[in-house]
Amino acid sequence: MNAFIGPIRRLFGRPTPDPIPAKDAAPPTTVAADQPGVAIEIPESDPLFAFLQSAPGPVDLARLELSSPTLEQLRDAGVALVVPLVTQGELIGTLNLGPRLSEQDYSSDDRRLLGTLAAQAAPAIRVAQLVREQATEAAERERYAQELKIAQLIQQQFLPHELPNLPEWQIAAYYGPARVVGGDFYDFIDLGKGRIAIVVGDVTDKGVPAALVMARTHSILRAEAPRLVAPSAVLARANDLLSAEMPEKMFVTCLYMVLEPATGHVVFANAGHNLPYVRTDDGVIEFRATGMPLGLLPGLTYEEKEAVIGPGDNVLLYSDGIIEAHDPAGDMYGFPRLHDDMASELAGTELLDELLERLHTFTGHGWEQEDDITMVALRRSPGGGMAADPASETPTTERASVGAGPTPAMEVLAEFELPGAYGNERLAVERVAEIVAPLDLPPARFERLKTAVSETAMNAIEYGSQGNPEVPVLIRVDHGPTTLEVRIADAGLGGAVPDPTEAEVPNLDAKLAGLQKARGWGLFLIQQMVDRVEIVRDCEHQTVVLTLDLGGSAE
Amino acid sequence: MTSPLAVQVRQEADGARIVLTGRIDRDGDEAMTGAYTEARTTGSGPITLDFSATDYINSTGIALIVRLLAEARRDGRPVHAHGLTDHYREIFRITRLSDFMTLDDQANVPSTNDGGAQ
């Protein structure tokens, strides 16, 4: 007599109680009588499943009339008698027997004995099965916890253990890991000759992969910074090295700044990172420089800017974690709040404490931090340092990072980045509305501009960023004597963004008749809402330029 | 910051009023579909879309309105739009939605709290 018990199902038909996926969640599987080790699954949809679950005892397959693919498989495999193993109403497996060696049918005594055996074995097998599942899940949890610990250790290993001690400067840093650590990092690198490099970066992804890429980026920057010094050269070199070895769908954003503490002079370049905020006597501004994140494409170049941090100025470098924190209603903390928070008179550790307190007030109690939060604050003491070059007393606010440069005689009102997350088109509208509010546009034109910005930003997010918050949308607002321009540049990851200049008039009759999809209004609206729409393309971005003629007639 | 779409369907003597509060965009799909399903049970009279408390409509929101309008036309129920701001009245004209639904003149129509069973 051949008898085998197939590998038994686990928690069949119940939800898995732990987020760790069950490795062996499967329908009951049975082992063929003449092919030990060959498993035959009984899908729940197969009529045999229901039949065996309710069968009162051993089932003779030769006499069973059922349209069941599994039944045929069992017969082909030489199974003559199937004894269902049922406990608490659940079929957890079967005991399969081939024909008797005597070639006689199984007797009623045989069947009774097998039925009794199955009734006693099924609960015991189920218990053993549960014990095994628990042990597997515990091991999975342990492995997961261990991975988190490793990621944290890597992360902490590469963060500075002490801050630079610079006379006349107040420097503070904060790194708060999320439960599943991200890839944030910051660093201070002594470049000699009194200069210091300040770096803040963020690796996409989380856990060990992000920590390893962070460690590699850290090492490259440490190695290349003293040799190359110039921020644009350091980022270009780091990008080339990382592009060759970056895992798929990962990249690194990074702000790299070289500071001469004696004069406050800084040179900086940016690989797709959040723009630093600088509080000056004239208000809070941004240090603007653009460039693609590291590791996406080799051969990229990075814009380099210079500025002077004046006495009393306060600079904040930060990662996405603070911007993208959400309150219980799902609203994002966002750039405008952090911008406003930077108006604080506090500096150094006190400033960072204040910013964190405001963030926690926003997110509420019980908030589980979604991403790493990193902040570096530096302030030049009000009376400190040597006199700076009068020609560059205040930080530069140069333009030309969103698409082509502005039309001559245009003034850049503002330039900013938004994370490319779905829904952030509303944030784009809010920011642009704030920026153009002082121009007192006629209400109708103001509303039209808002709609055009919303639709254009939504396209950039959907196609250019593909909803990835790490891939920013760049927006610049230019103002001239006769026109207002809003430039919205996608980060170019998702291929071509739909071109509003090629918009067709939607066919509402066809849509109402069900002959066309109801969607397809965005490009048409963009075209209708402003006086001109142009597309500017370069190797990195597609920029949509929305132009309103000031004093235009279309009210 | 605007809030996601919330809808309320009120039976009126001669049809239904769907009060749309918040923003009409891709997040409002389920609410709009549910609203029309409920309004469908109110008889065969006109359906009034009340935009008085709507603060944002984007192109995906327009698509939801088009879909609702298409269903109402199949059911033979006229659709009115009430409470649109000047800007969205213009958008309804540009998109030709106003060819298929009447845009109530706010000065001459009852407010959302007037008339109709609650």
Interface residues (C-beta under 8 A of the other chain):
Chain A: A329 D331 Y422 G423 E425 R426 E430 P443 A444 E447 R448 T451 S454 E455 M458 P506 L508 K511 L512 A513 G514 K517 A518 R519 G520 W521 G522 F524 L525 Q528
Chain B: M1 T2 S3 R23 R26 D27 Y56 N58 S59 T60 I62 A63 L64 V66 R67 L69 A70 R73 T85 D86 H87 E90 I91 I94 T95 R96 L97 D99 F100
